[in-house]
């Protein structure tokens, strides 16, 4: 239940990034992308791949003009990260950043290819795509770095020092 609530919050946050008055380029940061990277890199059990399709379809409902290409693209990005996670033993923030960059690249490319037959594909723009990939890498690395902080342990150490 907690995960579902967090997924909904990331989609709401993403929607807020697209409102007028948001900083230019704010939509290049994909907040729900962490849900493609987190399960394969964080848990030892296999990620339910039907959830990736649900993420993509939710992305379509919230951000896209048509239903379908997002489900395809987000599933492909999830499969790419899962394949990478099986081959890489390191779980450092650098690996998380690489996984975020891989997922964003695959999602962008597959989404563009899926929209082409529908006649909805816009011309490929390298700068926004590169910005999205870079922001995905930084975002995923930052999320894992922040979640790995031991705040409670830090508080206990500070309190012990004060008591001495």
Secondary structure, DSSP 4 states (H G I P E B T S, - for coil): -HHHHHHHHHHHHHHHHTSTTSPTTGGGS-GGGHHHHHHHHH-SSPP-THHHHHHHHHHHHHH-SSSSHHHHHHHHHHHHHHHHHHH----SHHHHHHHHHHHHHHHHHHHHHHHHTTT-PPPP-HHHHHHHHHHHHHHHHHHHHHHT--HHHHHHHHHHHHH-
